Amino acid sequence: MKIYVKNMACQSCVSFVKEALDELEIIIIKVGMGEIETKSDVSDEQKCELNIKIKKVGLELLEKKHGVLIEKIRAVIIDYVYHSDEKSNVNFSTLLSEKLNHSYTYLSNFFSEVEATTIAQYVISLKIERVKEMIILEEFNLSEIAYKLHYSSAAHLSNQFKKVTGLSPSHFKKLKEKRRIAIQDL
C-alpha cells in the first residue's frame, strides 16, 4: 500500500516517519521523500495515529489526489536541488515531465493553481535555501556551489541570491561570521 506524506524534505523527515511507523508496528517496504510503501494495508485508525505522530514535526498524510501530485512535484524538485550534483543533459521541465508522466504545462499550471507560486519560483526558493546552507557549512566555494546547483555561473548564482535575499553571498557569509564571533564572546 502506498501512503503519501506532505512536507517531507530531508532525511531526518524520512527517519522520523520510519520511527513513527515502527512504533505503530506498521511493516514498511520503503520510505522515500513524500511516499511510504507498506507491506500490507494500513487501517484508517493506524493512519490517524500516524498522522498525529508526524504532525508534531510539520508533516501530514495526504488523502486527496491533488495533494499527492503536489507532493510528487515537490519530491522531484527537492531531489533535483539536494541530490543531483551533476549537470543533466535534460532541462528541468523535461526531467519533471518524464518523472511524473504529465506535460510540464499541465504540472506547472496545476502547481501554480494549488500553491499560488510557480514551479520556477519554488525551485529558486529551494536553491537559495540550499545555497545558504552550503555557505554556512563552508564546504564549497561559490563556483562549486553554482556548479552543484545547476547555475550557469557563480555570477548568475550571486545575482539570483541578491535578488531573493537582498544580500550578496559574501555579505551573507560575513553576517554569519559576525554571529559566530558574537556567540563566542558570550
CORPERA-V837152 format. One record per run of one state. SS is the DSSP state (A for helix, B for strand, O for the rest). FROM is the first residue (numbers start at 1). LEN is the number of residues. If there is no record, write none. Layout:
BEGIN
ss: {SS | SS}
from: {FROM | FROM}
len: {LEN | LEN}
END
This chain:
BEGIN
ss: {O | B | O | A | O | B | O | B | O | A | O | B | O | A | O | A | O | A | O | A | O | A | O | A | O | A | O}
from: {1 | 2 | 7 | 11 | 24 | 28 | 33 | 35 | 39 | 44 | 56 | 60 | 63 | 65 | 84 | 92 | 101 | 104 | 116 | 119 | 138 | 142 | 149 | 154 | 166 | 169 | 186}
len: {1 | 5 | 4 | 13 | 4 | 5 | 2 | 4 | 5 | 12 | 4 | 3 | 2 | 19 | 8 | 9 | 3 | 12 | 3 | 19 | 4 | 7 | 5 | 12 | 3 | 17 | 1}
END
